[in-house]
Amino acid sequence: MAKADKSATMSRLHSAARLARTALASRLLAHGFYAGQDQIMLSLDHEDGQTPGQLATRLGVRPPTITKTINRLQAQGFLEKRASEADARQAHIFLTETGRDTIRAIEKSVRKTEKQAFRGLDKKEQKALAKLLSRIEANLSDAATIEADDEIELTED
């Protein structure tokens, strides 16, 4: 693939990701959520009682970011912190009843955004896209490969 084609493809990938985030953020805002808060809520719906560190690792963000977001969600009444029974210094995060009630709204927002994004793509195309995006994610998440590729490019110049 020519360099210009690769640049155009990366530009489209960035644009599609940005538009998907914007569409979802707009839907979530209607339910009182900001970008990123939905991921914490869904993660706790899947496994309630995680520590902030576990949430940060699972979602691939830094602990201070998680702590700020947890505090905001707690102030909104969606989450509560409880001290660990094993170690009082450690907090565990749980959904409140209000938080549980909003999970369906979050899931509905996600489904509507998915439906909008995949409109006009058949199941085979969606599966192929998912497979390609998985490969791109793997390529970009492999730090050792990135460093090796950068070194190869530097020696080739």
N, C-alpha and C positions, 0 to 999 in steps of 0.2 A: 504494500500500500504506500502510495506517495506521501511525502511529508505533509503536503497541503491537505490531503484526504484525512490523515491522522489528526491533524489540528482541527479540522471541521468536525470529525467524529467526537473528539474530546470536548469540543465546544458544545455540541449537541447533548452529550452526556451530562455536562455541567448544567446546561439549560433545563433539561428534563428533570434532573434532580432538584434544582431550584424551584421549578414550577410545581413539582409534586409536593415539596415542603410547604410552599405558599398556599396551595389549595387545601392541604390538610390543616395547616395553621389557621386558616380562615374558618374552617368548619369547627375546629376545636375551640377557637375563641368564642364561638356562639354558646359554648358550654362552660366558659370560664377558665379554659386551659390555655397555656402558652406553649410554644414549641418546646419539645423535650419532656414536658411534664407527663405527657401521655405515655411515654416509654417507661417511666418509673411506675406509673399506675398499672400498666399492663404487666410489667414484670412482677409487681406485688400480687396482682390477681393470679398470676401463674404460680408464685411461691411467696406467700405472705410471711412476714417476719424476718426479712433479710436485713443484714447490717448495711450501713451506708457504704462500707468498703466492698461488700459483695455486689451491691447495686452498681457501684462505679465500675467494677471489673466487668460485670455482665453487660453493661451498656457502653463500655469503652470510653468512659469519660474520667476526668480527674476527680478525686474525692471532694475538693472544695466546691466544685460545680454541683455535685450531688447534694452536698450539705445545704447549699443555698436553696436549691430547688425543693428539697425535702421541707425546709423551714417555711417556704412559701405555701406549699401544699398543706402543711400542718396548720398554718394561719388561716387557710381557706376552709379548714375542717375536713379535708379529704384523707389525711393521714394522722397517725399518732405514733409517738416514740415511747417505747417501754424499755426499761433497764433489763439487761440480761439476768436471768436467774443464776447463771453460772459465774458471771463477771459483771458486777454492777457498773464498771467503767464502760462497758459496751452497750450500745443502744441497738434495739431492733425496731424496724419500721413496719407498721401494720396499716392496712386500709381501715378506715372508719366505716360505719354503715352508709354515711353520705358518699364516701369514696367508692364503696361497692356499688351503690346505686348509679354512679356515673360511668362505670366501666362499660355498660351497654352503649351509652352515648358515644364513648370514645371508639369502641369497636365499629359502631355504625358509621362514624366519620371516616374511619380507615377504609371500610368497605366501599363507601361512596367515592372516595378518592381513587381507590383501586379501579372501580368500575369506570370512572371518568378516564383514568390513565390508559386503560387497556381497551377502550372502545375501539372497535374495528379490527382488533387482533383476535384471530381464532386461537383455540387451545394449543395447537401445535406451535404457533408463533410465540405465544406466551411462554411455553415451555422452553423454546429455543432461546428466547430473550433471558429468561431466568438462568439458564445454563451459561450463557455468555457473560452475564453480569457477575455470576459466581466466579468465573475464571478471572475477570478483571479485579474483583475484590481480592482474590487470592494473590494475584500478581502485586497489587498495591499494598497488601498487608505483610508481605514477606520482606522484612527489612534487610535481611542478608542478601537477597537477590537484588534489591534496589541498590545497595552499596556496591555489589559486584558489577552490576550493569553500569553504574556511574563510573567506576574505575576503568571498565573496558572502553567506554566512550572517551574518557580522558586520554587513554593511551592511543586510541585510534586517531585523534585530532592532530 
